[in-house]
């Protein structure tokens, strides 16, 4: 049975009078370990410092922020674990409609005015539901997806009140294991009993991943027609249309979504990028200027936004505005890892626009030199750098960047867009040569590891494949084989939790790059077999993780 008195709580509330009321109310129902954050930014910082059992968040946080978008950021950036409860407090009477169509919903929401006993009852209900799902989440944490799926199937008998939620998690787990047909079957089973928007969205996503684009488009269009506040459906529909070569249609969808929900920075960023792609710099500038403005107060700001804004301003021949944007980039984000690269590329664009070819080349050389060391540099920015290098006769630097993309971001879509880019510059032959070179590198790296494993040198195989994964961190073939080397070591030498943790991380990276790969399901089943063979239970792994977390927290306090 869940208990409140042992919970750690973070309250996110901008109004001091409401904070005081909540402190008194929480104390009256037995919640003593309570901390406060007065803004979304402060909340993110606190949540990065430590884990909380419960988050109580006001929906309206002021300055264009709201709790729903904060929740989406926290889940998207994996800042809070699944077993942290997130409860929204709101005076918005239409919030039930909002949350019913949110892709990432809170565990519960409570309408103002608050009453202590009602709050206690709602929290106890949320805790009981969390406890029902904890075994599945713990199995997911150790990488035992098949066992988590099995638990979801069994739990519908023990917790019939949560049957739909367990089916939702089961479908999502099938997707994570690359089992699209199984996921589709679960979503259709849910929908056979009741019209549930998130199930139709999940079905559409599964169809999209399986490249059944027409059916996905139809479902999403119907969802939006039936509920024009279903923002997640707009985002996925835009992806469908973009991936099927209809960027103008994708832009129209995203602009409508931004009108319905104007505060989502990631969506505005996407609007700006698509507007640039379809040669609509006016729309791009408007969206990207807002992204840059909001970014000044965000923990998720990105210097690449300034680069895109400079592109839009130069396309509008607003040279002074572009120069001011570059100055702002240097002043506001000069300490960030990508800032020097972004400044160099923006400066090169400015000089190229004003006809200063020599200065443009000089800036581009600086950008190309900084690029390999820039952490988390997006594919889009790399591709802009490639265009600029080839346009300024810096072929060697451009070719190196193409190889960098194929080593670090070799998902199917990125490879195809890079080919298209090279073809547009008349470099189709060079593109094929570079791809062949990378394929040869991949084969050589994998073969060395495979030979060592075949000879029984499992330590050597792990060393070789982990080195290969460092060289090609975005190549799914390398990542799958590196994970396989770690699991083969466990198979022959015994359970090694450090290796298992590394394998889980590699599989997750490969899944993001190749979500429908046949190897994903196979390696998931292989790991499940090893976990079962060695009798690994979540409690054993979670205990060691909890101790490590406590050790890190103690060091942080020192």
N, C-alpha and C positions, 0 to 999 in steps of 0.2 A: 504494500500500500504506500502510495506516495506521501511525502511529508514536506511541509513548507519550511520548517525551522532551520534546515540545513542548506537551504538554497542561497547561492550568491546571485545578487540582482544588480542589473544596470538599468537605471531609469533615464530615458532620453526625453527631456522636456525643456523648452526654452523659457517658459514663464516661471519666475521665482515663487509666486504664490501657489501655483499648481505643484511645484516641487515640494514645497513645505507640506501641502495637504497630502501628497502621496507618501511622504516620509512617515507622517503620523498614521495614515491608514495602513501602510505596510507593516509598521511596527505592531499595530493592533491585531493583526492576523498572524503574527509570529515571524515575520521576515525582518531580521535584524541586520544582515550583511548587505547593505544597500549603498551603491555609489551612483553618482549622477553625471550626466553629460548634457550640456546646454545647446549642443548643435550636432549635426550629422558628422562634421569633421572631428569634433572631440570624441564622439562615440566610436568612430573608426579607430582613432588612436588608442583609446582605452581597450577596445576589443583586440587589437594587435598585441597589447601588453599581456593580457591574461584571458582566461576563459571564464564565462559566466554561465550559470545554469538557466537564468531567466533574463530576458530583455523586455522591459515595458517601454513602449515608444509612442509618443504623441504623433498623430498623423500629420498635423500642420506644424512644421518646425520653423517657419518664417524664411525670409530671403529666398523664396522660390524652391525651398526644399520640402519634401514630404517623406513620411515614414515608409511608404510603399517603395519609393525609389531607393531609399537607404537600404531596405531589406534586399532588394534586387542586387544592389552593389555588394552587400555583405555575402550573399549566396554566390554571386557570379565570381567574385574574387576569392572565394573559399576562406573568408575571414572568420566565420562562425561555423562550428560543426553542426551536424544534423540534430544532435541531441540537446542543443541549446534552444530553449523555447523563446519564440518571438511573439509577443502579444501587442497588438495595436490598440491604442486608446484614442477614441475619436468622438467628436460631436457631429460628424457628418452622417446624416440619416441615410444617405444613399451609399454608404461605404459597403454595405452588404453586396450591392450590385458591383461595386468596384472590385471587391475581393473575390467574388464568384468567377470573374473572368481573368484574374491575375494568374500568370504562369507560376509565379513564386508567391504563394499565399502565406500569411502569418499562421501560427498555430491556433490563434484565436484573435478576436477583436471584441472590445468592450466599449459600449456607448456611454458617453457622459450624460447626466451626472453619475459619478461613481458612488457605490455603497460598499462598505467594507465586506459585508457578508456575501454580497453578490460577486465581488472580486475574488474572495477566497474560493467560492464554489467554482467559478470559471477556471481559476488556476489549478484547482484539484482535478478538474475534468481534463485539462490540457496535460497535466502530469501523468494521469492515468493512461491517456492515449500515447504519450511519449514512451511510457514503460512498456506498452504493448509492442511498439516498434523497435525498442532498443536491441533485442536479439538480432533482428535483420540488419540494423545499422552496424552492429559490432561485427557481424559476418562480412559485411561489405568492407569494413575497415581492414580486415586481414586478407582481402582479396578472394574470399570464397563466395563468388557470385552464385554458382549453382545451389549451394546450401541456403543462401539468402532467398533465392527464388522458392526453394522447397518450403522454407519457413513461412513465406507469404501465403502459399497455397494451404498450409496446415492452419495458419492463424485465423482464417476466415471462419473456422468452426469455433475457435476459442473466443474470438472477438467479432461476433456477427455485426455489431454496430459499426465496425470499421471495414466492412467487406470491400467497399468501393475504393477506399484508400489503400488497402493492401493490394488490390488488383492494379491500381495505378503504379505502385512501387514495383510490382512484379513486371509490368510492361516496361518500365524504365530500365529495370535490371536486364531484361532480354535485349533491349537496345544497346546497353553498355557492353554486352557480351557479343554483339554483332549478330544477334538472332532476330532479324527483322520480321520474318514470317511469324515467329512465336509472339512477338510484341504486337503485331497487327491483329493476330487472333484474339489477344486479351482485350485490346481496345474495342474490337467489334463486339466481343461478348458483353463488355460494359454497356456499350451503346444499344445493344439489343433489349436491355431492360429499362433504360432511362436515357433521356436526352441530357447529356452532360458536356458542357462546352470544352472542358480541359481534355476530355477523352477524344473529342473530334480533333482538337489541336494535336494531341499525341499521335493519333492515326495519321493526320496530315504530315507530321514530321517524319514518321516511319516511312510513309510513301515517298516523301522527298528524298530521304536517305537511300531508298531503293530505286531512285530515279524514275518513279512513276509520277512525273511532273504534272500531267494533265489532271489526274485525279486529285492530287494534292492541291492544285490551284482551284479546282471546283469546290472542294470542301472548305478551303479558307475563304473563298469569295462568299460562300453561303453564310459562314460564321459571321463575317463582317456585316453582311446585309441584315442579319438577324440581330446583331448587337454591335453597334458602331463604337462601343467603348472597349472592345476586346483587342487591346493594343498588341498583345503577343501574336495574335493572328496576323495583324498587319506586318509585323517584323518578318515572320516566316514567309508570308506571301511575297514580300519584297525579295527575299532570298531566292524563292522559286523563280521569280521572273528575271532576276539578275542572272541566275545560273542557266537560264534558257535563252540568253541573249536578248533580253528586253529591258535594257537599263532605263529607258524613258518610263516604261510602265512601272518599274520598281521604284523609281524616284517619285512618281505620282502617289503611289501607295504610302511611302514613307513620309511624304509631306502631309498627307491627310492624317497619318498617325501622330505626327508632331503637332498638328493643330489640336488634336484631341488630348494629347499628353505632352505639353511643351517643355517639360523640365528634364527630360531624359537626354543626357549628354551623348551617350553612345549612339543614339538614334540621330541626333543632330549632326554628329560627326559623319555618320553614314550618308545622310542627306547631302552634306558638303562634298563628299568624295564622289557620289553618283552624279551630282550636278556638274562637277568638273569633267567627269567622264563623258557626259552628253553635251558638253560645251554650253553650259548655262551658268556663267560665272556670277551673275547677279544673285541667283538663288544660293550658289555656293558661298559667296561672300557673306550674305545675311546669316546663313546657318553657322558658318565657321567663326564669324565674329562673336556670335553668341556662345559658341563652345569655348573660345578663348576667354571670354568674359567670365563665364561660369567656372572655368578652370582655375582662375585666380584664387578661388575659395574652396577648392576641392583637393582631396587626397589622391585623386586619380587623374590629375592633369598630365598632359603629355606634350612635350615640345613639338611633336610632329604636327599638332594642330596649327601652330604658327606657320609651318611650311605650306600647308594646304591653303591657309588664308592668304599668304603671299602669292601663291599661284592664282587664286581668284582675283586678287587686286591687280596683278599684272595683266591678267586677261582683260580687265576693264580699263587698262592703261592708267591705273591709279598708282603711279610710281611713288609719290610722297607717302601715301598710306602704306605701301609695301615696305618702304624704308623704315617707317615708324614701327611697323609690326616686327621687323628684324631687331630693332633697338629694344623693343619690349621683351622679345624672346631672350636676348642677352641679359637684360636687367633682371627679369623675373625668374628665369630658370637657368641661369648660367652655371649652377652647380650640379645640374642633373647630368647623368651619364651620356645621354643622347644630345645634349644641348649644343655642344660644339659642332657635331655633325649637322644638326638641323640648321644652325646658323650658317655654316659653310655652304650647304646646299641652297638655302634661301638667298644667300648673297650671290651665288653663282647664277641663280635664276634672274636676280635683279640686274646684274651686269650684262647678262645675255640679252635681256629685254632692252637695255639702253645702248646696245651695240658695242660694249666693251669686251670683246672676245678674249683678249689676253687675261684680263682680270677674272673673267668667268672661268677660264681654264685653270687659273691658279687656285681659285676657290674650290673648284671641283676636285682638283688633286688633293686638297686638304680634306675634303669630304670623303673621298675614296680611301684615303689613308686612315681616317678615323672610323670608317664603317665597320671593319671586322671586330673592333673592340667595343662597339656600341651594343649594350645589352638590350634585348627585347625590341630590336629595330623591326618595324613592321615590313611585311612583304611589299606593301604599297610604296613605302618610302624607298626601299631597295630598287624597286622597278623604276621609280622616278629618277633615281641616281643613275641607273643603267641607261635610260633614255638620254639624260644630259651628257653622260660620258661619250656615248656613240655620236651624239649630235655635235660634240666639240672635238671629234677625232681623238678621243682618249680610249681607243679600242681595248688596250690591255686592262685598264681599270674596269671598263664595262664588262669584259669577259670574266674577270675575277669575281665581279659581283653576281653575274649569272651563276657561276659555280657555287658561290656562297648560298644563293637561294636554293639550289638543288641539293646542297648538303644540309641545310638547316630548316627548310620549309617545303619538303617535296610531297605535299599532298596533291591530289589529282588536279584540283582547280588551279593551284598556284603554278604547277608545271604547264598547264594549258595556256594560262594568261601570259606566262613568260615566253612561251613559243610565239604567241600572237604578237607580243611586243617586238620580238626579234624579227619576225616576218615583216612587220610594218616598217622596219629600218632596212629591209633588203638583206637581212642577215640569217636567212633560214638555214643555209649550209653551215654557218658557224654554230648556230643553235644545236643542230644535230650532232656536230662534232663534240660540243661541250657535254651534251647529254650522254653520248657514247663514252666519253672520258669518265664521267661520274659513275655510269653503270659498271665500267671496268673497275673503278676504285671500290665500289660496293662489293662486287664479286670477290675481289682480292682480299678485302678485309674480312668478309664472312668465311671465305675458304680457309684462311689461316686459323681462325677460331675453330672451325669444324674439324680440321685435321688434328688439332690438339685434343679435342674432345674424343675423336675416334681412337686416338692413341692412349686414351685414359688419363691424359693430363688435363683434368678438369679445372685445376687452379690456373693453368696457362690459358685455357679456353676463356675463362672469365676475364682474365687480364686483357687478352686480345680484344674481346668483344666490348668490354667497357671502354677501352681506348678507341675502338671504332665508333661507339656511341658518342664519345666526346668530340670526335672529328666530324661526325654527321648526325647531330642531335635532332634533325628534323626529317630523317629518312626512315620511313616506317619499316622497310626491310631490315635495316641495321638494328632498329630498336627491338623488333620482334626477336631477332637472332640473339641480341644481347640478353634479353629477358630469358630466352630459352637456355642460354649458356648458364645463367644463374640457377635456373630450375634443374638443369641436368646435374649441376654440382650438388644441389640438395638431394636429388634422386640417388646419387651414388655415394655421397659423403655424409649424409645426415642433415637434419634440419639446421638451418642457419638463418636466424631472424633478420640479420642485417642484409643478407642476400635476398631474402623474401621481400623485404621492404623495398629494396632497389628494383626487384622484378616487378612489383606492383606499380611503381612509379613509371618504369619503362613501358609497361603494357598500357597504362593510362595515356601516356604521350602518343604511343602508336595508335591508340583508339581514336584520339582526336584527329589524327592525320588520315586514318583509313578506317572509318567506322563500320564499313560493311565488309572488311577483309575476312576471308574464310579462316585466316590464321588466328583471328581474334577469338573466335569461338573455341578453336582447338586448344590454344594456349590457356584459355580460361578453364577449360575442363582438365587440362594437365595440372594446373596449379591446385585445383580442387582435389584431384587424386592424391597429390603430395600432402596436402593439409590433412586429408582423411587418413592417409597411410601413417603419418607421424602423430596422429591424435592431437593436432593443434586446435586449441579452443580459443575463442576471442578473449576470455578472461586472462589467459597467460600473456597474450600480446598487449592487451590494454593495461595490465598491471605495470609492465615494463615501460610502456609509453607514459603512463601517469607519473611514474617515478622520475623519468627523464624530464617531464614538464615541470615537476616540482623543483628539480635540481636547477633547471634553467631559470625558474622564477626566483629561487633563492639567490642565485648569482646576480640576477638583474637588480635585486634589492641592494646587494652589496655595492 
